[in-house]
Amino acid sequence: MAQPSLSLEQFLAEVAPADRAFVKQIHRNLEKRSCSAAFKQQKTSLLASYKDRVTKRALVNVLLKKDGLFVRVYGDNASSYEGFLNTLPASMIHTIERAHDCKNLLGGGCSPSCRGYDLTIGTTRLQKCRYSGFLFLVTSESKPFLAALIEHEIDARTMGAV
């Protein structure tokens, strides 16, 4: 059964007032960068999904769950902006480190569509799952870094990395 579609306004109405401006900023920036948006009610969360209009590849998901607002960045080109990743706050680096390891990179067994991320932050090599590797809780600390992370990924894709 298809998930019910929502409008941006319906999605924003459920977002905490302190996070609405951030979600609007992300939405505007992604639309300017040729991304299409879809808003859906899922079983346990609300989802805003952003895809590149040309390639139809997923770029960002914004998920509103019981335990907060989350942003998933599909960082297919993360290894090309490791310098930026090294500037992330410790809490965000810890989130990446705690994420599931990518079974495809470590010997197989994951979804065929998951290529995972093979990158180095600091001196630690990380091989993380595409679906959990860059899934961050939105906080006042993480907001500017999330916006910049999205821009780095868009720029890398525009330059033809993936």
N, CA, C and O atoms as a GROMACS GRO file, in nm:
protein
  648
    1MET      N    1   0.084  -0.119   0.000
    1MET     CA    2   0.000   0.000   0.000
    1MET      C    3   0.088   0.125   0.000
    1MET      O    4   0.184   0.133   0.077
    2ALA      N    5   0.057   0.220  -0.086
    2ALA     CA    6   0.135   0.343  -0.096
    2ALA      C    7   0.118   0.428   0.029
    2ALA      O    8   0.011   0.434   0.089
    3GLN      N    9   0.227   0.494   0.066
    3GLN     CA   10   0.224   0.582   0.182
    3GLN      C   11   0.153   0.713   0.143
    3GLN      O   12   0.173   0.762   0.032
    4PRO      N   13   0.072   0.768   0.233
    4PRO     CA   14   0.002   0.893   0.202
    4PRO      C   15   0.100   1.009   0.179
    4PRO      O   16   0.195   1.027   0.255
    5SER      N   17   0.076   1.085   0.074
    5SER     CA   18   0.160   1.202   0.046
    5SER      C   19   0.117   1.319   0.132
    5SER      O   20   0.000   1.334   0.167
    6LEU      N   21   0.214   1.401   0.165
    6LEU     CA   22   0.190   1.523   0.243
    6LEU      C   23   0.244   1.642   0.165
    6LEU      O   24   0.320   1.626   0.070
    7SER      N   25   0.204   1.760   0.206
    7SER     CA   26   0.262   1.883   0.152
    7SER      C   27   0.376   1.927   0.244
    7SER      O   28   0.388   1.878   0.356
    8LEU      N   29   0.457   2.018   0.198
    8LEU     CA   30   0.562   2.075   0.282
    8LEU      C   31   0.500   2.136   0.407
    8LEU      O   32   0.553   2.119   0.517
    9GLU      N   33   0.390   2.206   0.392
    9GLU     CA   34   0.325   2.271   0.505
    9GLU      C   35   0.277   2.170   0.609
    9GLU      O   36   0.290   2.193   0.730
   10GLN      N   37   0.223   2.058   0.563
   10GLN     CA   38   0.179   1.953   0.656
   10GLN      C   39   0.298   1.892   0.729
   10GLN      O   40   0.290   1.863   0.849
   11PHE      N   41   0.407   1.872   0.658
   11PHE     CA   42   0.528   1.819   0.720
   11PHE      C   43   0.580   1.917   0.825
   11PHE      O   44   0.608   1.878   0.938
   12LEU      N   45   0.592   2.044   0.788
   12LEU     CA   46   0.644   2.146   0.879
   12LEU      C   47   0.557   2.164   1.002
   12LEU      O   48   0.607   2.196   1.110
   13ALA      N   49   0.427   2.144   0.988
   13ALA     CA   50   0.336   2.159   1.102
   13ALA      C   51   0.368   2.060   1.214
   13ALA      O   52   0.338   2.085   1.330
   14GLU      N   53   0.429   1.948   1.179
   14GLU     CA   54   0.463   1.846   1.278
   14GLU      C   55   0.604   1.864   1.336
   14GLU      O   56   0.636   1.806   1.440
   15VAL      N   57   0.686   1.945   1.270
   15VAL     CA   58   0.824   1.970   1.314
   15VAL      C   59   0.822   2.068   1.431
   15VAL      O   60   0.743   2.162   1.432
   16ALA      N   61   0.909   2.046   1.527
   16ALA     CA   62   0.919   2.137   1.642
   16ALA      C   63   0.949   2.278   1.592
   16ALA      O   64   1.028   2.295   1.499
   17PRO      N   65   0.887   2.379   1.654
   17PRO     CA   66   0.909   2.517   1.610
   17PRO      C   67   1.057   2.556   1.601
   17PRO      O   68   1.095   2.633   1.512
   18ALA      N   69   1.140   2.505   1.690
   18ALA     CA   70   1.282   2.539   1.689
   18ALA      C   71   1.356   2.484   1.567
   18ALA      O   72   1.465   2.530   1.535
   19ASP      N   73   1.296   2.385   1.499
   19ASP     CA   74   1.362   2.323   1.384
   19ASP      C   75   1.301   2.360   1.250
   19ASP      O   76   1.354   2.323   1.145
   20ARG      N   77   1.189   2.431   1.251
   20ARG     CA   78   1.120   2.462   1.125
   20ARG      C   79   1.204   2.547   1.030
   20ARG      O   80   1.208   2.519   0.910
   21ALA      N   81   1.271   2.648   1.081
   21ALA     CA   82   1.353   2.733   0.994
   21ALA      C   83   1.465   2.652   0.929
   21ALA      O   84   1.497   2.674   0.813
   22PHE      N   85   1.522   2.560   1.003
   22PHE     CA   86   1.627   2.474   0.948
   22PHE      C   87   1.572   2.387   0.836
   22PHE      O   88   1.634   2.377   0.730
   23VAL      N   89   1.457   2.325   0.856
   23VAL     CA   90   1.396   2.240   0.753
   23VAL      C   91   1.362   2.323   0.630
   23VAL      O   92   1.384   2.280   0.517
   24LYS      N   93   1.308   2.442   0.651
   24LYS     CA   94   1.277   2.531   0.538
   24LYS      C   95   1.404   2.568   0.461
   24LYS      O   96   1.403   2.571   0.338
   25GLN      N   97   1.512   2.598   0.532
   25GLN     CA   98   1.639   2.634   0.468
   25GLN      C   99   1.691   2.518   0.384
   25GLN      O  100   1.732   2.537   0.269
   26ILE      N  101   1.689   2.398   0.440
   26ILE     CA  102   1.734   2.280   0.366
   26ILE      C  103   1.646   2.261   0.242
   26ILE      O  104   1.697   2.234   0.133
   27HIS      N  105   1.516   2.274   0.258
   27HIS     CA  106   1.422   2.258   0.146
   27HIS      C  107   1.452   2.358   0.035
   27HIS      O  108   1.463   2.321  -0.082
   28ARG      N  109   1.466   2.486   0.072
   28ARG     CA  110   1.496   2.590  -0.030
   28ARG      C  111   1.628   2.562  -0.100
   28ARG      O  112   1.636   2.570  -0.223
   29ASN      N  113   1.732   2.529  -0.024
   29ASN     CA  114   1.863   2.504  -0.083
   29ASN      C  115   1.861   2.385  -0.178
   29ASN      O  116   1.923   2.388  -0.284
   30LEU      N  117   1.790   2.279  -0.140
   30LEU     CA  118   1.785   2.162  -0.225
   30LEU      C  119   1.702   2.187  -0.351
   30LEU      O  120   1.737   2.138  -0.459
   31GLU      N  121   1.596   2.262  -0.340
   31GLU     CA  122   1.518   2.297  -0.459
   31GLU      C  123   1.601   2.382  -0.556
   31GLU      O  124   1.594   2.363  -0.677
   32LYS      N  125   1.679   2.476  -0.502
   32LYS     CA  126   1.766   2.559  -0.587
   32LYS      C  127   1.870   2.475  -0.658
   32LYS      O  128   1.917   2.510  -0.767
   33ARG      N  129   1.907   2.362  -0.597
   33ARG     CA  130   2.011   2.277  -0.653
   33ARG      C  131   1.952   2.161  -0.734
   33ARG      O  132   2.014   2.055  -0.746
   34SER      N  133   1.832   2.181  -0.789
   34SER     CA  134   1.767   2.084  -0.878
   34SER      C  135   1.729   1.953  -0.812
   34SER      O  136   1.746   1.846  -0.871
   35CYS      N  137   1.680   1.961  -0.692
   35CYS     CA  138   1.630   1.840  -0.624
   35CYS      C  139   1.478   1.846  -0.616
   35CYS      O  140   1.419   1.952  -0.596
   36SER      N  141   1.416   1.730  -0.631
   36SER     CA  142   1.272   1.721  -0.613
   36SER      C  143   1.244   1.670  -0.472
   36SER      O  144   1.324   1.596  -0.414
   37ALA      N  145   1.131   1.709  -0.419
   37ALA     CA  146   1.094   1.672  -0.282
   37ALA      C  147   0.967   1.590  -0.282
   37ALA      O  148   0.877   1.611  -0.364
   38ALA      N  149   0.960   1.496  -0.189
   38ALA     CA  150   0.839   1.419  -0.164
   38ALA      C  151   0.823   1.407  -0.013
   38ALA      O  152   0.920   1.382   0.059
   39PHE      N  153   0.702   1.426   0.034
   39PHE     CA  154   0.673   1.420   0.178
   39PHE      C  155   0.572   1.309   0.200
   39PHE      O  156   0.469   1.302   0.132
   40LYS      N  157   0.601   1.221   0.297
   40LYS     CA  158   0.515   1.104   0.319
   40LYS      C  159   0.499   1.076   0.468
   40LYS      O  160   0.586   1.106   0.549
   41GLN      N  161   0.386   1.017   0.499
   41GLN     CA  162   0.361   0.961   0.631
   41GLN      C  163   0.403   0.815   0.624
   41GLN      O  164   0.348   0.739   0.544
   42GLN      N  165   0.498   0.774   0.707
   42GLN     CA  166   0.537   0.634   0.715
   42GLN      C  167   0.480   0.573   0.842
   42GLN      O  168   0.414   0.642   0.920
   43LYS      N  169   0.504   0.445   0.863
   43LYS     CA  170   0.450   0.378   0.981
   43LYS      C  171   0.491   0.446   1.111
   43LYS      O  172   0.408   0.473   1.197
   44THR      N  173   0.621   0.475   1.124
   44THR     CA  174   0.671   0.527   1.251
   44THR      C  175   0.732   0.667   1.240
   44THR      O  176   0.787   0.717   1.338
   45SER      N  177   0.722   0.728   1.125
   45SER     CA  178   0.782   0.860   1.109
   45SER      C  179   0.721   0.935   0.992
   45SER      O  180   0.647   0.878   0.911
   46LEU      N  181   0.754   1.063   0.985
   46LEU     CA  182   0.725   1.142   0.866
   46LEU      C  183   0.856   1.153   0.789
   46LEU      O  184   0.963   1.160   0.849
   47LEU      N  185   0.848   1.153   0.658
   47LEU     CA  186   0.967   1.153   0.574
   47LEU      C  187   0.959   1.263   0.470
   47LEU      O  188   0.859   1.277   0.400
   48ALA      N  189   1.066   1.341   0.460
   48ALA     CA  190   1.087   1.431   0.348
   48ALA      C  191   1.206   1.374   0.271
   48ALA      O  192   1.315   1.362   0.326
   49SER      N  193   1.183   1.341   0.147
   49SER     CA  194   1.286   1.278   0.065
   49SER      C  195   1.323   1.369  -0.050
   49SER      O  196   1.236   1.422  -0.120
   50TYR      N  197   1.453   1.388  -0.070
   50TYR     CA  198   1.503   1.476  -0.176
   50TYR      C  199   1.590   1.395  -0.271
   50TYR      O  200   1.682   1.325  -0.230
   51LYS      N  201   1.558   1.408  -0.402
   51LYS     CA  202   1.632   1.337  -0.506
   51LYS      C  203   1.676   1.435  -0.613
   51LYS      O  204   1.611   1.537  -0.637
   52ASP      N  205   1.788   1.404  -0.675
   52ASP     CA  206   1.834   1.481  -0.789
   52ASP      C  207   1.735   1.462  -0.902
   52ASP      O  208   1.700   1.348  -0.936
   53ARG      N  209   1.689   1.571  -0.962
   53ARG     CA  210   1.588   1.563  -1.068
   53ARG      C  211   1.640   1.494  -1.193
   53ARG      O  212   1.563   1.430  -1.265
   54VAL      N  213   1.769   1.506  -1.219
   54VAL     CA  214   1.825   1.448  -1.341
   54VAL      C  215   1.855   1.299  -1.322
   54VAL      O  216   1.809   1.216  -1.399
   55THR      N  217   1.933   1.266  -1.219
   55THR     CA  218   1.976   1.127  -1.199
   55THR      C  219   1.874   1.044  -1.123
   55THR      O  220   1.880   0.921  -1.125
   56LYS      N  221   1.781   1.109  -1.055
   56LYS     CA  222   1.680   1.042  -0.970
   56LYS      C  223   1.743   0.971  -0.849
   56LYS      O  224   1.679   0.887  -0.786
   57ARG      N  225   1.867   1.005  -0.819
   57ARG     CA  226   1.936   0.944  -0.705
   57ARG      C  227   1.903   1.019  -0.576
   57ARG      O  228   1.898   1.142  -0.574
   58ALA      N  229   1.882   0.943  -0.470
   58ALA     CA  230   1.852   1.002  -0.339
   58ALA      C  231   1.971   1.084  -0.290
   58ALA      O  232   2.086   1.043  -0.307
   59LEU      N  233   1.941   1.198  -0.230
   59LEU     CA  234   2.045   1.284  -0.175
   59LEU      C  235   2.028   1.303  -0.025
   59LEU      O  236   2.124   1.287   0.051
   60VAL      N  237   1.906   1.336   0.018
   60VAL     CA  238   1.882   1.366   0.159
   60VAL      C  239   1.743   1.316   0.198
   60VAL      O  240   1.648   1.325   0.120
   61ASN      N  241   1.734   1.264   0.319
   61ASN     CA  242   1.605   1.236   0.382
   61ASN      C  243   1.600   1.314   0.512
   61ASN      O  244   1.699   1.320   0.585
   62VAL      N  245   1.486   1.372   0.541
   62VAL     CA  246   1.461   1.435   0.670
   62VAL      C  247   1.350   1.352   0.733
   62VAL      O  248   1.241   1.338   0.677
   63LEU      N  249   1.379   1.296   0.851
   63LEU     CA  250   1.286   1.205   0.918
   63LEU      C  251   1.244   1.263   1.051
   63LEU      O  252   1.328   1.302   1.132
   64LEU      N  253   1.115   1.268   1.073
   64LEU     CA  254   1.062   1.312   1.201
   64LEU      C  255   1.013   1.188   1.274
   64LEU      O  256   0.912   1.128   1.237
   65LYS      N  257   1.087   1.151   1.379
   65LYS     CA  258   1.056   1.032   1.457
   65LYS      C  259   1.016   1.073   1.598
   65LYS      O  260   1.024   1.190   1.635
   66LYS      N  261   0.974   0.974   1.677
   66LYS     CA  262   0.937   1.001   1.816
   66LYS      C  263   1.050   1.064   1.894
   66LYS      O  264   1.028   1.151   1.978
   67ASP      N  265   1.174   1.020   1.866
   67ASP     CA  266   1.288   1.069   1.942
   67ASP      C  267   1.361   1.187   1.877
   67ASP      O  268   1.474   1.218   1.915
   68GLY      N  269   1.297   1.252   1.780
   68GLY     CA  270   1.354   1.374   1.727
   68GLY      C  271   1.354   1.383   1.575
   68GLY      O  272   1.300   1.297   1.506
   69LEU      N  273   1.415   1.490   1.528
   69LEU     CA  274   1.430   1.515   1.384
   69LEU      C  275   1.568   1.467   1.342
   69LEU      O  276   1.668   1.499   1.404
   70PHE      N  277   1.571   1.389   1.235
   70PHE     CA  278   1.696   1.332   1.185
   70PHE      C  279   1.716   1.371   1.040
   70PHE      O  280   1.619   1.389   0.966
   71VAL      N  281   1.841   1.383   0.999
   71VAL     CA  282   1.876   1.406   0.860
   71VAL      C  283   1.970   1.294   0.817
   71VAL      O  284   2.072   1.268   0.881
   72ARG      N  285   1.933   1.228   0.707
   72ARG     CA  286   2.021   1.127   0.645
   72ARG      C  287   2.074   1.187   0.516
   72ARG      O  288   1.998   1.224   0.427
   73VAL      N  289   2.205   1.197   0.508
   73VAL     CA  290   2.269   1.243   0.386
   73VAL      C  291   2.327   1.120   0.317
   73VAL      O  292   2.401   1.044   0.379
   74TYR      N  293   2.294   1.102   0.191
   74TYR     CA  294   2.352   0.993   0.115
   74TYR      C  295   2.486   1.044   0.060
   74TYR      O  296   2.493   1.100  -0.049
   75GLY      N  297   2.590   1.022   0.138
   75GLY     CA  298   2.722   1.076   0.110
   75GLY      C  299   2.802   0.987   0.019
   75GLY      O  300   2.911   0.941   0.055
   76ASP      N  301   2.750   0.962  -0.099
   76ASP     CA  302   2.817   0.871  -0.193
   76ASP      C  303   2.959   0.916  -0.227
   76ASP      O  304   3.042   0.834  -0.268
   77ASN      N  305   2.987   1.043  -0.209
   77ASN     CA  306   3.118   1.098  -0.243
   77ASN      C  307   3.197   1.142  -0.120
   77ASN      O  308   3.285   1.227  -0.130
   78ALA      N  309   3.165   1.085  -0.006
   78ALA     CA  310   3.223   1.130   0.121
   78ALA      C  311   3.375   1.129   0.120
   78ALA      O  312   3.438   1.214   0.183
   79SER      N  313   3.435   1.035   0.050
   79SER     CA  314   3.581   1.030   0.051
   79SER      C  315   3.643   1.151  -0.019
   79SER      O  316   3.761   1.180   0.001
   80SER      N  317   3.565   1.222  -0.100
   80SER     CA  318   3.619   1.340  -0.168
   80SER      C  319   3.616   1.466  -0.081
   80SER      O  320   3.674   1.568  -0.119
   81TYR      N  321   3.549   1.461   0.034
   81TYR     CA  322   3.548   1.576   0.124
   81TYR      C  323   3.579   1.535   0.268
   81TYR      O  324   3.519   1.584   0.364
   82GLU      N  325   3.677   1.443   0.280
   82GLU     CA  326   3.719   1.399   0.413
   82GLU      C  327   3.773   1.514   0.497
   82GLU      O  328   3.760   1.513   0.619
   83GLY      N  329   3.834   1.614   0.432
   83GLY     CA  330   3.883   1.730   0.506
   83GLY      C  331   3.770   1.797   0.583
   83GLY      O  332   3.787   1.834   0.700
   84PHE      N  333   3.655   1.813   0.518
   84PHE     CA  334   3.540   1.870   0.588
   84PHE      C  335   3.492   1.777   0.699
   84PHE      O  336   3.462   1.824   0.809
   85LEU      N  337   3.485   1.648   0.672
   85LEU     CA  338   3.438   1.553   0.773
   85LEU      C  339   3.522   1.560   0.900
   85LEU      O  340   3.472   1.535   1.010
   86ASN      N  341   3.649   1.592   0.885
   86ASN     CA  342   3.738   1.604   1.001
   86ASN      C  343   3.707   1.727   1.085
   86ASN      O  344   3.760   1.740   1.195
   87THR      N  345   3.622   1.817   1.036
   87THR     CA  346   3.585   1.936   1.114
   87THR      C  347   3.453   1.916   1.189
   87THR      O  348   3.411   2.004   1.264
   88LEU      N  349   3.389   1.802   1.169
   88LEU     CA  350   3.261   1.777   1.236
   88LEU      C  351   3.280   1.773   1.388
   88LEU      O  352   3.386   1.734   1.437
   89PRO      N  353   3.177   1.814   1.462
   89PRO     CA  354   3.186   1.804   1.608
   89PRO      C  355   3.199   1.658   1.651
   89PRO      O  356   3.158   1.567   1.579
   90ALA      N  357   3.256   1.638   1.768
   90ALA     CA  358   3.279   1.503   1.820
   90ALA      C  359   3.151   1.421   1.824
   90ALA      O  360   3.154   1.300   1.798
   91SER      N  361   3.038   1.484   1.855
   91SER     CA  362   2.911   1.410   1.863
   91SER      C  363   2.872   1.353   1.727
   91SER      O  364   2.819   1.242   1.721
   92MET      N  365   2.897   1.426   1.619
   92MET     CA  366   2.863   1.376   1.485
   92MET      C  367   2.961   1.267   1.441
   92MET      O  368   2.920   1.169   1.378
   93ILE      N  369   3.087   1.284   1.473
   93ILE     CA  370   3.185   1.180   1.441
   93ILE      C  371   3.151   1.052   1.516
   93ILE      O  372   3.160   0.942   1.462
   94HIS      N  373   3.111   1.067   1.641
   94HIS     CA  374   3.072   0.951   1.721
   94HIS      C  375   2.951   0.880   1.657
   94HIS      O  376   2.945   0.757   1.657
   95THR      N  377   2.858   0.956   1.603
   95THR     CA  378   2.742   0.898   1.534
   95THR      C  379   2.787   0.815   1.414
   95THR      O  380   2.736   0.705   1.392
   96ILE      N  381   2.880   0.866   1.337
   96ILE     CA  382   2.932   0.792   1.221
   96ILE      C  383   3.002   0.665   1.268
   96ILE      O  384   2.981   0.558   1.212
   97GLU      N  385   3.084   0.677   1.371
   97GLU     CA  386   3.158   0.561   1.422
   97GLU      C  387   3.063   0.452   1.473
   97GLU      O  388   3.092   0.333   1.458
   98ARG      N  389   2.952   0.490   1.533
   98ARG     CA  390   2.855   0.395   1.588
   98ARG      C  391   2.766   0.332   1.482
   98ARG      O  392   2.703   0.229   1.507
   99ALA      N  393   2.762   0.391   1.363
   99ALA     CA  394   2.674   0.340   1.256
   99ALA      C  395   2.717   0.199   1.216
   99ALA      O  396   2.830   0.157   1.240
  100HIS      N  397   2.624   0.128   1.153
  100HIS     CA  398   2.651  -0.008   1.107
  100HIS      C  399   2.766  -0.009   1.006
  100HIS      O  400   2.777   0.079   0.922
  101ASP      N  401   2.849  -0.110   1.018
  101ASP     CA  402   2.952  -0.130   0.916
  101ASP      C  403   2.885  -0.181   0.789
  101ASP      O  404   2.782  -0.247   0.794
  102CYS      N  405   2.945  -0.149   0.675
  102CYS     CA  406   2.890  -0.190   0.546
  102CYS      C  407   2.934  -0.334   0.518
  102CYS      O  408   3.053  -0.361   0.502
  103LYS      N  409   2.838  -0.424   0.512
  103LYS     CA  410   2.868  -0.564   0.488
  103LYS      C  411   2.923  -0.586   0.347
  103LYS      O  412   3.004  -0.677   0.326
  104ASN      N  413   2.880  -0.505   0.250
  104ASN     CA  414   2.934  -0.519   0.114
  104ASN      C  415   3.082  -0.487   0.110
  104ASN      O  416   3.159  -0.555   0.042
  105LEU      N  417   3.123  -0.384   0.183
  105LEU     CA  418   3.266  -0.348   0.185
  105LEU      C  419   3.348  -0.446   0.267
  105LEU      O  420   3.469  -0.459   0.248
  106LEU      N  421   3.282  -0.515   0.359
  106LEU     CA  422   3.354  -0.605   0.449
  106LEU      C  423   3.332  -0.752   0.416
  106LEU      O  424   3.355  -0.838   0.501
  107GLY      N  425   3.287  -0.781   0.294
  107GLY     CA  426   3.277  -0.921   0.256
  107GLY      C  427   3.143  -0.966   0.203
  107GLY      O  428   3.126  -1.086   0.176
  108GLY      N  429   3.050  -0.878   0.187
  108GLY     CA  430   2.923  -0.915   0.126
  108GLY      C  431   2.812  -0.939   0.227
  108GLY      O  432   2.835  -0.946   0.347
  109GLY      N  433   2.690  -0.951   0.174
  109GLY     CA  434   2.576  -0.982   0.257
  109GLY      C  435   2.478  -0.870   0.277
  109GLY      O  436   2.374  -0.890   0.340
  110CYS      N  437   2.505  -0.754   0.225
  110CYS     CA  438   2.414  -0.641   0.241
  110CYS      C  439   2.330  -0.626   0.114
  110CYS      O  440   2.342  -0.705   0.020
  111SER      N  441   2.247  -0.526   0.113
  111SER     CA  442   2.166  -0.495  -0.004
  111SER      C  443   2.257  -0.465  -0.123
  111SER      O  444   2.359  -0.398  -0.108
  112PRO      N  445   2.222  -0.514  -0.242
  112PRO     CA  446   2.304  -0.487  -0.360
  112PRO      C  447   2.312  -0.337  -0.394
  112PRO      O  448   2.407  -0.294  -0.459
  113SER      N  449   2.213  -0.258  -0.349
  113SER     CA  450   2.215  -0.114  -0.378
  113SER      C  451   2.303  -0.037  -0.281
  113SER      O  452   2.329   0.082  -0.301
  114CYS      N  453   2.350  -0.103  -0.175
  114CYS     CA  454   2.435  -0.035  -0.077
  114CYS      C  455   2.581  -0.053  -0.116
  114CYS      O  456   2.634  -0.164  -0.116
  115ARG      N  457   2.644   0.058  -0.147
  115ARG     CA  458   2.787   0.055  -0.178
  115ARG      C  459   2.869   0.096  -0.056
  115ARG      O  460   2.990   0.075  -0.053
  116GLY      N  461   2.803   0.154   0.041
  116GLY     CA  462   2.871   0.194   0.163
  116GLY      C  463   2.970   0.307   0.143
  116GLY      O  464   2.991   0.354   0.032
  117TYR      N  465   3.029   0.349   0.253
  117TYR     CA  466   3.126   0.458   0.253
  117TYR      C  467   3.256   0.405   0.309
  117TYR      O  468   3.259   0.346   0.417
  118ASP      N  469   3.363   0.426   0.236
  118ASP     CA  470   3.497   0.390   0.282
  118ASP      C  471   3.574   0.520   0.294
  118ASP      O  472   3.614   0.580   0.195
  119LEU      N  473   3.594   0.564   0.418
  119LEU     CA  474   3.656   0.694   0.440
  119LEU      C  475   3.741   0.692   0.566
  119LEU      O  476   3.734   0.599   0.647
  120THR      N  477   3.819   0.796   0.582
  120THR     CA  478   3.903   0.810   0.700
  120THR      C  479   3.870   0.941   0.768
  120THR      O  480   3.870   1.047   0.705
  121ILE      N  481   3.842   0.933   0.898
  121ILE     CA  482   3.821   1.052   0.979
  121ILE      C  483   3.926   1.047   1.089
  121ILE      O  484   3.933   0.952   1.166
  122GLY      N  485   4.006   1.152   1.094
  122GLY     CA  486   4.121   1.150   1.184
  122GLY      C  487   4.217   1.043   1.134
  122GLY      O  488   4.261   1.048   1.019
  123THR      N  489   4.248   0.947   1.218
  123THR     CA  490   4.335   0.836   1.176
  123THR      C  491   4.257   0.705   1.166
  123THR      O  492   4.316   0.598   1.148
  124THR      N  493   4.124   0.714   1.176
  124THR     CA  494   4.041   0.594   1.178
  124THR      C  495   3.976   0.570   1.042
  124THR      O  496   3.906   0.657   0.990
  125ARG      N  497   3.999   0.452   0.987
  125ARG     CA  498   3.931   0.414   0.863
  125ARG      C  499   3.794   0.360   0.900
  125ARG      O  500   3.780   0.276   0.988
  126LEU      N  501   3.693   0.410   0.831
  126LEU     CA  502   3.555   0.370   0.856
  126LEU      C  503   3.495   0.316   0.727
  126LEU      O  504   3.510   0.376   0.620
  127GLN      N  505   3.426   0.203   0.737
  127GLN     CA  506   3.353   0.146   0.624
  127GLN      C  507   3.209   0.128   0.670
  127GLN      O  508   3.172   0.027   0.729
  128LYS      N  509   3.130   0.230   0.642
  128LYS     CA  510   2.996   0.239   0.699
  128LYS      C  511   2.887   0.221   0.595
  128LYS      O  512   2.905   0.247   0.476
  129CYS      N  513   2.772   0.175   0.645
  129CYS     CA  514   2.655   0.151   0.562
  129CYS      C  515   2.601   0.282   0.504
  129CYS      O  516   2.599   0.386   0.571
  130ARG      N  517   2.559   0.276   0.381
  130ARG     CA  518   2.502   0.393   0.313
  130ARG      C  519   2.377   0.444   0.383
  130ARG      O  520   2.348   0.564   0.379
  131TYR      N  521   2.303   0.356   0.448
  131TYR     CA  522   2.175   0.393   0.506
  131TYR      C  523   2.185   0.442   0.650
  131TYR      O  524   2.096   0.514   0.696
  132SER      N  525   2.289   0.406   0.721
  132SER     CA  526   2.302   0.452   0.859
  132SER      C  527   2.427   0.535   0.883
  132SER      O  528   2.440   0.597   0.989
  133GLY      N  529   2.518   0.538   0.788
  133GLY     CA  530   2.647   0.605   0.807
  133GLY      C  531   2.637   0.754   0.834
  133GLY      O  532   2.712   0.808   0.915
  134PHE      N  533   2.546   0.821   0.766
  134PHE     CA  534   2.530   0.966   0.782
  134PHE      C  535   2.387   0.999   0.823
  134PHE      O  536   2.322   1.082   0.759
  135LEU      N  537   2.340   0.936   0.927
  135LEU     CA  538   2.207   0.962   0.983
  135LEU      C  539   2.227   1.034   1.116
  135LEU      O  540   2.270   0.974   1.214
  136PHE      N  541   2.194   1.163   1.118
  136PHE     CA  542   2.226   1.248   1.232
  136PHE      C  543   2.101   1.308   1.296
  136PHE      O  544   2.006   1.346   1.227
  137LEU      N  545   2.102   1.314   1.428
  137LEU     CA  546   2.000   1.387   1.502
  137LEU      C  547   2.025   1.536   1.480
  137LEU      O  548   2.138   1.583   1.488
  138VAL      N  549   1.919   1.611   1.453
  138VAL     CA  550   1.930   1.755   1.434
  138VAL      C  551   1.933   1.822   1.571
  138VAL      O  552   1.840   1.808   1.651
  139THR      N  553   2.042   1.894   1.596
  139THR     CA  554   2.059   1.969   1.720
  139THR      C  555   2.109   2.108   1.683
  139THR      O  556   2.145   2.133   1.568
  140SER      N  557   2.111   2.197   1.779
  140SER     CA  558   2.163   2.331   1.750
  140SER      C  559   2.309   2.322   1.706
  140SER      O  560   2.355   2.402   1.624
  141GLU      N  561   2.383   2.225   1.759
  141GLU     CA  562   2.524   2.208   1.721
  141GLU      C  563   2.537   2.150   1.580
  141GLU      O  564   2.624   2.192   1.504
  142SER      N  565   2.450   2.055   1.546
  142SER     CA  566   2.466   1.985   1.418
  142SER      C  567   2.410   2.060   1.297
  142SER      O  568   2.451   2.034   1.184
  143LYS      N  569   2.317   2.152   1.318
  143LYS     CA  570   2.250   2.219   1.205
  143LYS      C  571   2.345   2.279   1.102
  143LYS      O  572   2.332   2.249   0.984
  144PRO      N  573   2.441   2.363   1.143
  144PRO     CA  574   2.527   2.423   1.039
  144PRO      C  575   2.615   2.318   0.969
  144PRO      O  576   2.646   2.333   0.850
  145PHE      N  577   2.655   2.215   1.040
  145PHE     CA  578   2.738   2.112   0.981
  145PHE      C  579   2.656   2.025   0.885
  145PHE      O  580   2.707   1.982   0.782
  146LEU      N  581   2.530   2.000   0.917
  146LEU     CA  582   2.444   1.924   0.827
  146LEU      C  583   2.421   2.001   0.698
  146LEU      O  584   2.427   1.943   0.589
  147ALA      N  585   2.395   2.130   0.709
  147ALA     CA  586   2.376   2.212   0.589
  147ALA      C  587   2.502   2.209   0.502
  147ALA      O  588   2.493   2.196   0.380
  148ALA      N  589   2.618   2.220   0.564
  148ALA     CA  590   2.744   2.218   0.490
  148ALA      C  591   2.771   2.079   0.431
  148ALA      O  592   2.821   2.069   0.319
  149LEU      N  593   2.739   1.973   0.504
  149LEU     CA  594   2.758   1.837   0.454
  149LEU      C  595   2.675   1.815   0.328
  149LEU      O  596   2.723   1.756   0.231
  150ILE      N  597   2.552   1.861   0.330
  150ILE     CA  598   2.465   1.848   0.212
  150ILE      C  599   2.526   1.923   0.094
  150ILE      O  600   2.528   1.872  -0.018
  151GLU      N  601   2.576   2.043   0.118
  151GLU     CA  602   2.637   2.121   0.009
  151GLU      C  603   2.762   2.052  -0.046
  151GLU      O  604   2.783   2.050  -0.167
  152HIS      N  605   2.844   1.994   0.042
  152HIS     CA  606   2.963   1.922  -0.004
  152HIS      C  607   2.924   1.804  -0.094
  152HIS      O  608   2.987   1.781  -0.197
  153GLU      N  609   2.820   1.731  -0.055
  153GLU     CA  610   2.778   1.617  -0.136
  153GLU      C  611   2.722   1.663  -0.271
  153GLU      O  612   2.752   1.603  -0.374
  154ILE      N  613   2.641   1.768  -0.270
  154ILE     CA  614   2.587   1.819  -0.397
  154ILE      C  615   2.700   1.866  -0.488
  154ILE      O  616   2.701   1.836  -0.607
  155ASP      N  617   2.795   1.940  -0.431
  155ASP     CA  618   2.909   1.988  -0.512
  155ASP      C  619   2.988   1.871  -0.571
  155ASP      O  620   3.028   1.875  -0.687
  156ALA      N  621   3.011   1.766  -0.490
  156ALA     CA  622   3.086   1.650  -0.539
  156ALA      C  623   3.008   1.581  -0.651
  156ALA      O  624   3.068   1.537  -0.749
  157ARG      N  625   2.879   1.571  -0.637
  157ARG     CA  626   2.799   1.508  -0.742
  157ARG      C  627   2.799   1.594  -0.869
  157ARG      O  628   2.805   1.542  -0.980
  158THR      N  629   2.793   1.725  -0.851
  158THR     CA  630   2.793   1.815  -0.965
  158THR      C  631   2.924   1.804  -1.043
  158THR      O  632   2.926   1.816  -1.165
  159MET      N  633   3.033   1.782  -0.970
  159MET     CA  634   3.164   1.769  -1.034
  159MET      C  635   3.183   1.633  -1.097
  159MET      O  636   3.287   1.605  -1.157
  160GLY      N  637   3.081   1.546  -1.083
  160GLY     CA  638   3.084   1.419  -1.153
  160GLY      C  639   3.145   1.303  -1.078
  160GLY      O  640   3.176   1.200  -1.138
  161ALA      N  641   3.164   1.316  -0.948
  161ALA     CA  642   3.222   1.206  -0.873
  161ALA      C  643   3.132   1.084  -0.877
  161ALA      O  644   3.179   0.973  -0.904
  162VAL      N  645   3.002   1.101  -0.851
  162VAL     CA  646   2.904   0.992  -0.861
  162VAL      C  647   2.777   1.050  -0.919
  162VAL      O  648   2.680   0.978  -0.938
   0.00000   0.00000   0.00000
